[in-house]
Amino acid sequence: MPAVVIVGAQWGDEGKGKVVDLYAEAADMVVRYAGGPNAGHTLVVGNETVVVRLIPSGILRAQTRCVMAQGMVVDPAVLVGEIAALEARGHTIDGRLFVSDRAHVILPYHPLIDGLREGAADAASRIGTTKRGIGPCYEDKAARRGLRVGDLADPAHARAILERALAAWRPVILDLGGVVPDAGRILDELAPLAARLRPLVADTSALVEGALKAGHKVLLEGAQGTLLDLDHGTYPFVTSSSAVSGGACSGVGIGPTRIRRVVGLSKAYCTRVGEGPFPTELHDAVGERIRAIGHEFGSVTKRPRRTGWIDLPALRFSARVNGLDGIALTKLDVLTGLDAVSACVAYDTPSGRTREFPIDALATATPVYQSFPGWSEDLAAARSIAELPAAARAYLRFLEEQIEVPVDIVSVGARRDETITLRDAFA
């Protein structure tokens, strides 16, 4: 059976944790294909809330195998800590979690460089990274001096790679006022972490291909969102990896013919973390209310997220570059209680009005809004579209028509069961 890709359709934080967990009920395997511990996916099961940063969101489903593929960058200390926390909650890891031997390792100097750079940058050039070392690790990968998970099995080989990378970074660290870490100390700290991870290391490309050939249901989980993609996002305020659906092929190591369906995630409004353009951002009491009710604070960084109205030209752009077959709309319940809700439907630019997303000219573009009546009814008990208030149904219909992609899922609360499922991704 071909694979299904789950991808963020906005600036990340769209609720991938919950949606992947829901789809994982039917999946045999969940594979994360990009990013690192800068992504935090929050899962709410009963009274239990679990945040996973590296391990795929399907880990709470006992029957599901989880794979961390070669497109990821892995911080061994974070991963081992996450494994320990899940095992303490009674979740089985060994035999269910696999880590690619070709995934690159985040080393102590990567977050050091990340933090030094952000601290030295002026307001105009600051990216607003999570300072987890993601960018510098991908830089080492592109410069062909990165340390991979498989390299940890050979300490002498790992040391040679590490010393070569440190030599390249030394002038940068010193120029930024930092202290260059000692290679021997880094390797000593890595040794027990590598020992814990060694049973999990595998050729994950072959593992996923084998599952697909066996007819298993495979879910490919992205990180961040389309508008943060290195090639397609609001550059330079982007992440360092491929966050679009096409990145699943290179990140996992499978061909495009293996993908059957692509589902894009979007909130019923919009958020962004860090610097960069955000045309529909709200700087008023409504924005503060959405942040408070939606708990819009980074699950990893705890930073407050910027909030705004949903951007339909941006979602149409996302539908195009991802080839979206469906939309999973999250946090509709957060809009409950507003007198009116709005959606950006177009942009006024120096060249005239456009329904396209002017991604490289957002500084000179002005959003055009359409407003809708709000609703006051509690949505948490709704399990069908018919059970939603009329105003919420009208808003959903409008979004679906404008994006030109059918809505597959509507989330009306944080819990698993607070969901309206309209279409089975694996059907």
C-alpha positions in Angstrom: 0.0 0.0 0.0 1.4 3.4 -0.9 2.3 5.9 1.8 0.4 9.0 3.1 2.3 12.2 3.9 1.2 14.6 6.6 2.7 18.1 6.1 2.3 21.5 7.8 0.6 23.9 5.4 1.4 27.1 7.3 4.4 28.2 9.5 4.4 25.1 11.6 2.7 24.4 14.9 -0.5 23.3 13.1 -1.2 20.4 15.3 0.7 17.6 13.6 1.1 15.7 16.8 -2.6 15.1 17.3 -3.4 14.4 13.6 -0.5 12.0 13.2 -1.5 10.2 16.4 -5.1 9.9 15.0 -3.9 8.5 11.7 -1.5 6.2 13.5 -4.4 4.2 14.9 -4.7 2.7 11.4 -1.0 2.9 10.5 1.5 0.1 10.8 4.5 2.5 10.6 5.0 6.2 11.2 8.2 7.8 9.7 9.5 11.3 10.4 11.5 12.6 7.5 13.0 16.0 8.4 13.9 18.4 11.1 15.2 17.9 14.6 14.4 18.7 18.2 13.2 22.2 17.2 9.8 20.6 16.5 7.6 19.7 19.4 4.5 17.6 18.8 2.0 17.6 21.6 -0.2 14.5 22.2 -3.1 14.5 24.6 -4.4 11.0 25.5 -7.0 11.0 28.3 -5.5 13.0 31.1 -2.0 12.4 29.8 -0.1 15.1 27.8 3.1 14.0 26.0 5.4 16.2 24.0 7.7 14.4 21.6 10.5 16.4 19.9 12.3 13.8 17.8 10.4 10.5 18.1 7.5 10.2 15.6 4.0 11.0 17.0 2.8 7.4 16.5 4.9 6.2 19.4 1.8 6.1 21.7 0.1 3.5 19.5 1.4 0.1 20.8 1.1 -1.6 17.4 2.9 1.1 15.4 6.6 1.0 14.4 8.2 4.4 14.4 11.1 5.5 12.2 13.5 8.5 12.4 14.7 8.7 8.8 17.9 10.0 7.2 16.5 13.5 6.5 16.5 14.2 10.2 19.2 15.7 12.5 19.3 14.0 15.8 20.5 15.3 19.2 21.5 12.0 21.0 21.0 13.5 24.5 17.6 14.7 23.7 16.6 11.4 22.0 17.9 9.3 24.9 16.0 11.6 27.4 12.8 11.3 25.4 13.1 7.5 25.3 13.6 7.4 29.0 10.6 9.6 29.6 8.4 7.4 27.4 9.6 4.2 29.0 8.9 5.6 32.4 5.3 6.1 31.3 5.1 2.4 30.2 5.6 2.8 26.5 7.7 0.1 24.7 10.6 1.5 22.6 13.0 -1.3 21.7 11.7 -3.2 18.7 9.4 -0.3 17.8 11.7 2.6 17.3 14.4 2.8 14.5 16.9 5.5 13.8 18.6 5.9 10.4 22.3 5.2 10.3 22.5 8.1 7.8 20.8 10.8 10.0 23.2 13.5 11.1 24.1 14.1 14.7 23.7 17.4 16.5 26.8 18.0 18.5 27.4 20.4 21.4 29.0 23.1 19.2 26.0 23.3 16.9 23.6 24.9 19.5 26.6 27.0 20.7 27.0 28.4 17.2 23.3 28.9 16.9 23.1 30.9 20.1 26.2 33.0 19.4 24.9 33.9 15.9 21.5 35.0 17.1 23.0 37.0 20.0 25.4 38.8 17.6 22.8 39.6 14.9 21.0 42.9 14.8 17.2 43.0 14.8 16.9 43.1 11.0 19.0 40.0 10.4 17.9 37.9 13.3 16.1 34.7 12.2 14.6 33.8 15.5 15.8 30.2 15.6 15.1 27.8 18.5 18.9 27.7 19.1 18.9 23.9 19.1 21.7 23.6 16.6 19.5 22.6 13.7 20.9 25.0 11.1 24.6 24.5 11.9 24.1 20.7 11.8 22.6 20.9 8.4 25.5 23.2 7.4 27.9 20.5 8.3 25.8 18.0 6.3 25.9 20.2 3.2 29.6 20.9 3.6 30.2 17.1 3.7 31.8 17.2 7.2 28.9 16.0 9.2 28.9 13.1 11.8 26.2 10.6 11.1 24.5 8.2 13.5 26.2 5.2 11.9 29.6 6.8 12.5 29.1 6.5 16.2 29.9 2.8 16.0 33.5 3.6 15.1 35.0 6.0 17.7 38.3 6.6 15.8 36.3 7.4 12.6 34.0 9.6 14.6 36.9 11.5 16.2 38.4 12.2 12.7 35.1 13.6 11.5 34.6 15.6 14.6 38.1 17.2 14.6 37.7 18.2 10.9 34.4 19.9 11.6 35.7 21.6 14.7 38.7 23.0 12.7 36.2 24.4 10.2 34.1 26.0 12.9 36.9 27.2 15.1 37.3 30.7 13.5 33.6 31.2 13.6 33.2 30.3 17.3 36.2 32.5 18.3 35.1 35.4 16.2 31.7 35.3 17.9 33.3 35.2 21.3 32.8 31.6 22.1 35.0 28.8 23.5 35.8 25.9 21.1 34.7 22.6 22.7 37.2 19.8 23.2 36.8 16.9 20.8 37.7 14.3 23.4 35.2 15.5 25.9 32.4 15.5 23.3 33.3 11.9 22.4 33.3 10.9 26.1 29.8 12.4 26.5 28.6 10.7 23.3 29.8 7.2 24.3 26.9 6.2 26.7 24.3 7.8 24.5 25.6 5.9 21.4 25.5 2.7 23.4 21.8 3.2 24.2 20.9 4.1 20.6 23.0 1.3 19.0 20.1 -1.3 19.1 17.8 1.2 17.3 20.1 2.0 14.4 19.0 0.6 11.0 19.0 1.2 7.3 15.6 2.9 7.5 15.2 3.4 3.8 15.2 -0.4 3.3 12.9 -0.8 6.4 10.3 1.6 5.0 10.5 0.1 1.5 10.0 -3.4 3.0 6.9 -2.2 4.8 5.4 -0.7 1.7 6.1 -3.8 -0.4 4.4 -5.9 2.3 1.3 -3.8 1.9 1.6 -2.1 5.3 0.1 1.4 5.9 2.9 3.9 6.2 2.5 7.5 7.4 5.2 10.0 6.6 5.4 12.8 9.2 6.8 16.2 8.4 8.1 18.9 10.7 7.7 22.7 10.7 5.5 23.9 7.8 5.5 24.7 4.1 6.1 28.5 4.7 9.3 27.6 6.6 10.6 25.3 3.8 14.2 26.2 2.8 13.2 26.4 -0.9 9.6 27.4 -0.8 9.2 29.4 2.4 9.6 33.1 3.4 13.3 33.0 2.8 15.6 33.8 4.7 13.2 33.3 7.7 13.0 29.6 7.1 14.2 26.3 8.6 17.2 24.4 7.2 15.4 21.4 5.7 12.7 20.5 3.3 9.3 20.9 5.1 7.1 20.2 2.0 5.7 16.8 0.9 8.4 16.3 -1.7 11.0 16.3 1.1 9.4 13.0 2.3 11.0 11.1 -0.7 14.5 12.3 -0.2 14.2 12.4 3.6 13.0 8.8 3.9 14.7 7.3 0.9 11.8 6.2 -1.2 10.5 7.1 -4.7 7.6 9.5 -5.4 5.5 6.7 -6.8 5.3 5.3 -3.2 3.2 8.2 -2.1 -0.6 7.8 -2.4 -2.0 10.9 -0.6 -0.8 14.2 0.9 -2.8 15.8 3.8 -1.9 19.4 4.7 -2.5 20.7 8.3 -3.8 24.1 9.0 -5.2 25.9 12.0 -8.5 27.6 11.7 -6.4 30.8 12.2 -2.7 31.3 11.8 0.4 31.5 14.0 4.1 32.0 13.6 7.1 31.7 15.9 10.3 33.8 15.5 11.1 36.5 13.0 9.9 37.0 9.5 6.8 38.4 7.6 3.4 37.6 9.0 0.9 39.8 7.1 -2.3 38.7 8.9 -0.8 39.0 12.4 -3.1 40.5 15.0 -1.7 43.1 17.5 -4.9 43.6 19.5 -7.1 42.0 22.1 -8.4 39.4 19.6 -4.8 38.2 18.9 -4.1 38.0 22.7 -7.4 36.0 23.2 -6.5 33.5 20.5 -3.0 33.1 22.0 -4.4 32.5 25.5 -7.3 30.1 24.6 -5.3 28.3 22.0 -2.3 27.9 24.4 -0.1 29.3 21.6 3.3 28.9 23.2 6.0 26.8 21.8 5.9 23.2 23.1 9.7 23.1 23.0 10.8 26.8 23.4 7.8 28.0 25.4 8.0 31.2 23.3 4.7 33.0 22.7 3.5 32.5 19.2 2.4 35.4 17.0 -1.3 35.0 16.1 -3.4 36.1 13.2 -6.2 35.4 10.9 -6.1 32.5 8.4 -4.3 33.3 5.1 -6.1 31.6 2.2 -3.7 32.8 -0.6 -0.9 31.2 1.5 -2.9 27.9 1.9 -3.6 27.9 -1.9 0.2 28.3 -2.4 0.8 25.4 0.1 -1.8 23.2 -1.7 0.1 23.8 -5.0 3.7 23.1 -3.8 2.6 20.1 -1.8 0.0 18.7 -4.1 -2.5 18.5 -1.3 -5.3 16.0 -1.5 -6.9 16.9 1.8 -6.8 19.4 4.7 -6.8 18.6 8.4 -8.2 21.7 10.1 -7.3 22.1 13.7 -8.3 24.4 16.6 -11.6 25.4 15.2 -12.8 25.5 18.9 -10.4 28.3 19.7 -12.5 30.7 17.6 -15.6 30.1 19.7 -16.8 33.2 21.5 -15.6 35.7 19.0 -18.2 38.1 17.6 -16.7 37.8 14.1 -13.9 35.8 12.5 -12.0 36.9 9.4 -10.0 35.3 6.6 -7.5 36.9 4.3 -8.8 36.2 0.8 -6.5 38.3 -1.4 -3.6 40.8 -1.3 -3.4 44.4 -2.6 0.0 44.9 -4.2 1.6 47.8 -6.2 0.6 45.8 -9.3 -3.0 45.4 -8.2 -5.1 42.9 -6.3 -4.2 39.2 -6.4 -5.4 35.9 -5.0 -1.9 34.6 -5.2 0.4 34.6 -2.2 3.1 37.3 -2.9 5.7 35.4 -0.9 8.7 37.5 -2.0 6.9 40.8 -1.8 5.0 40.6 1.5 6.5 43.8 2.7 4.6 45.8 0.1 1.4 43.7 0.1 -1.7 44.4 2.2 -4.1 41.6 3.2 -7.8 41.8 2.0 -10.2 40.3 4.5 -13.6 38.8 4.5 -15.5 38.6 7.8 -18.0 36.0 9.0 -20.3 35.9 12.0 -18.8 34.2 15.0 -20.4 31.5 17.2 -20.7 31.0 21.0 -21.6 27.3 21.2 -19.1 24.8 22.6 -17.8 22.6 19.8 -16.0 19.9 21.9 -18.9 17.4 21.7 -19.4 17.7 17.9 -18.6 14.5 16.0 -20.1 15.5 12.7 -20.3 18.7 10.6 -24.0 18.7 11.2 -23.5 19.1 14.9 -21.5 22.3 14.5 -23.3 25.6 14.8 -24.4 27.1 11.5 -21.8 29.9 11.6 -19.0 27.4 12.1 -20.3 25.3 9.2 -20.5 28.3 6.9 -16.9 29.3 7.8 -15.7 25.7 7.0 -17.5 25.7 3.7 -15.9 29.0 2.7 -12.4 27.8 3.6 -12.9 24.6 1.6 -14.1 26.4 -1.4 -11.3 29.0 -1.3 -8.5 26.5 -0.8 -10.0 24.2 -3.4 -9.0 21.1 -1.3 -11.5 19.0 0.6 -11.4 19.0 4.4 -10.6 15.5 5.8 -10.5 16.2 9.5 -11.8 19.0 11.8 -10.3 19.1 15.3 -12.6 20.7 17.9 -10.4 20.1 21.0 -7.0 18.8 22.1 -8.1 15.3 23.0 -8.1 12.4 20.5 -11.9 12.0 20.6 -12.6 15.7 20.0 -12.4 15.2 16.3 -14.7 15.2 13.3 -13.4 12.7 10.7 -14.7 13.1 7.2 -12.3 11.0 5.2 -9.9 8.1 5.9 -6.5 8.9 4.6 -5.8 5.2 3.9 -9.1 4.4 2.3 
